[in-house]
Amino acid sequence: MKTTNQDAVPSGMQERFDAVMGILADNPLAWMITVDGIVMDARSAPREIQEEAFRLGLIPCLPGGDAGNPTADKMEE
């Protein structure tokens, strides 16, 4: 039998995670990154910079994805 992430997460834990990620994604400071010494909002950066920032764990999710599910737009590694 194949196990999914939802099967492995205790009941109620996923809802709390989704709530925290939703709040975090709404926080403007969560999106601030430094590019060539300039602080900028990653949501207005080119997609390739957003993808690299997400890969490095600098932003909570890829803009345009589901903020409650940061892996919704996650790139395959």
C-alpha positions as semicolon CSV with decimal commas, in nm:
position;residue;x (nm);y (nm);z (nm)
1;M;0,000;0,000;0,000
2;K;0,134;0,341;-0,098
3;T;0,157;0,600;0,182
4;T;0,091;0,965;0,108
5;N;0,209;1,267;0,308
6;Q;-0,143;1,314;0,440
7;D;-0,142;0,958;0,577
8;A;0,181;1,031;0,766
9;V;0,064;1,362;0,920
10;P;-0,123;1,337;1,251
11;S;-0,485;1,452;1,243
12;G;-0,517;1,829;1,273
13;M;-0,149;1,890;1,204
14;Q;-0,202;1,958;0,832
15;E;-0,471;2,218;0,908
16;R;-0,234;2,400;1,146
17;F;0,045;2,387;0,888
18;D;-0,187;2,525;0,618
19;A;-0,298;2,807;0,849
20;V;0,060;2,903;0,937
21;M;0,169;2,895;0,573
22;G;-0,130;3,111;0,475
23;I;-0,037;3,371;0,738
24;L;0,330;3,357;0,643
25;A;0,254;3,400;0,274
26;D;0,055;3,717;0,356
27;N;0,347;3,868;0,550
28;P;0,542;4,108;0,325
29;L;0,866;4,043;0,515
30;A;0,852;3,676;0,417
31;W;0,900;3,783;0,055
32;M;1,201;4,013;0,097
33;I;1,516;3,885;-0,073
34;T;1,848;4,045;-0,163
35;V;1,953;4,040;-0,528
36;D;2,293;4,193;-0,608
37;G;2,282;4,383;-0,277
38;I;1,935;4,526;-0,340
39;V;1,643;4,424;-0,118
40;M;1,334;4,346;-0,324
41;D;0,997;4,174;-0,299
42;A;1,038;3,828;-0,454
43;R;0,680;3,840;-0,582
44;S;0,783;4,105;-0,835
45;A;1,107;3,929;-0,935
46;P;1,147;3,728;-1,256
47;R;1,030;3,366;-1,230
48;E;1,382;3,219;-1,239
49;I;1,481;3,429;-0,935
50;Q;1,162;3,321;-0,755
51;E;1,239;2,956;-0,826
52;E;1,595;2,988;-0,696
53;A;1,477;3,175;-0,383
54;F;1,221;2,900;-0,317
55;R;1,479;2,627;-0,376
56;L;1,707;2,796;-0,121
57;G;1,420;2,825;0,128
58;L;1,417;3,206;0,122
59;I;1,048;3,241;0,036
60;P;0,750;3,036;0,162
61;C;0,616;2,931;-0,180
62;L;0,627;3,022;-0,545
63;P;0,400;3,318;-0,621
64;G;0,091;3,210;-0,808
65;G;0,087;2,878;-0,623
66;D;-0,134;2,780;-0,330
67;A;0,002;2,967;-0,026
68;G;-0,140;2,703;0,206
69;N;0,048;2,436;0,013
70;P;0,402;2,554;-0,059
71;T;0,477;2,246;-0,264
72;A;0,185;2,312;-0,503
73;D;0,418;2,489;-0,743
74;K;0,736;2,319;-0,621
75;M;0,985;2,231;-0,889
76;E;1,086;1,869;-0,929
77;E;1,441;1,816;-0,807
